[in-house]
Structure formats: C-alpha cells, structure tokens
C-alpha cells in the first residue's frame, strides 16, 4: 500500500504547514495548508517563499481544492503541491491535471490501482497544469 505518492525529483520539504490565516499573519512560513473555503489567491504575493502547499480534501465530493491547485499553478507556483485527506485513487489523473505532484491520502493507495488510474487516459483534449500536449496538437505534429 502507498501511504504517500510523489512525482518530484527534489527533496521532500521538511516543514510543517500552517493555516492560510496564520501564514498571512506571519508570512515567514515555508508551507501552508489550504482548507475548503480558503482563497488560494491570497497566497499569490508569497509564492516564491513557499516550498509546500497542502490542499485538504475533507470529503470525496468537495472539489474546491482542484480550483486552488489551478490558481496556484497558473500563477507560477513551482513548489510541491500536495493533495491530502479524502484523496480518491480513481481521481489521481484529475489531480495531476490540476497541478498536484504529491498525495497523502487518508486511506493508502494500492499501487496497482494508482498506476491504473494514472494510465487510464493517455490523451487529453485541453491544456492544463500538467503540461501534457492536447490530442489536437499531437495530430498536427506539435508536441508542446
């Protein structure tokens, strides 16, 4: 079973995440945890100092964390973006498309299930945070 899944080559940040409110009050932390209802846009002026952003998914049906991830990646955040909580294995490809590059689920993943979820859709139809080339670009010989 996989307690933790990470798609980065750099060292795992060894920092504790603080809440968005605590971060904004002190602004010297290197890790923050976004809860549902937090506005990820509040972090945009501070992206350079953040090494880790955890996004909490308290329940399978709460998709607000996907928007937080897209906002941060589209704004240029390059640090680790970790999905935590009720992270569903069958949604791994969707998390990755939004920019998540590490996962710490409440319930460990079966490695075969995780790989199957990531391999499920070899082609995509639109550009996203994961930088995969859309199928229409591939059809026309454009790989990027």
Residue pairs with C-beta under 8 A, 6 or more apart in sequence:
1 108
1 109
1 110
1 111
2 108
2 109
2 110
2 111
2 114
3 104
3 105
3 108
4 102
4 103
4 104
5 92
5 102
5 103
5 109
5 114
6 12
6 80
6 101
6 102
6 103
7 96
7 101
7 102
8 80
8 101
8 102
10 80
12 80
12 102
13 30
13 31
13 51
13 52
13 79
13 80
15 29
15 30
15 31
15 51
15 52
16 31
17 29
17 31
17 32
17 33
17 52
17 53
17 54
18 26
18 29
18 31
18 32
18 33
19 32
19 33
19 35
19 38
20 32
20 33
20 34
20 35
20 38
20 39
20 42
20 43
22 29
23 29
23 32
23 43
23 46
24 42
27 46
27 49
28 49
30 49
30 50
30 51
30 52
31 50
31 51
31 52
31 53
31 54
32 43
32 50
32 52
32 53
32 54
33 53
33 54
33 55
33 56
33 84
34 40
34 43
34 53
34 54
34 55
34 56
34 65
34 68
35 56
35 58
36 56
36 58
36 62
36 64
36 65
37 64
38 68
40 67
40 68
40 69
40 71
40 72
41 71
43 50
43 53
43 72
44 71
44 72
44 75
47 72
47 75
47 76
47 77
47 78
47 79
50 77
50 79
51 79
51 80
52 79
52 80
52 82
53 72
53 77
53 79
53 80
53 81
53 82
54 82
54 83
54 84
54 104
55 65
55 68
55 69
55 81
55 82
55 83
55 84
55 100
56 65
56 84
56 85
57 65
57 83
57 84
57 85
57 86
57 87
58 85
58 86
59 85
59 86
60 86
60 88
62 86
65 83
66 94
66 95
66 98
69 81
69 83
69 95
69 98
69 99
69 100
69 129
70 98
70 99
70 128
70 129
72 81
72 99
73 81
73 98
73 99
73 129
74 129
77 99
80 101
80 102
81 99
81 100
81 101
81 102
82 100
82 101
82 102
82 103
82 104
83 95
83 100
83 102
83 103
83 104
83 105
84 103
84 104
84 105
85 105
85 106
86 105
86 106
87 95
87 103
87 104
87 105
87 106
88 105
89 105
89 109
89 110
89 113
89 114
89 117
90 113
90 117
91 117
92 103
92 109
92 114
92 117
92 118
93 117
93 118
93 120
93 121
95 103
96 118
96 130
97 124
97 128
97 129
97 130
97 132
98 128
98 129
98 130
99 128
99 129
99 130
103 109
123 135
123 138
124 132
124 133
124 134
124 135
125 134
125 135
125 136
126 134
127 134
133 142
133 143
133 144
137 143
137 144
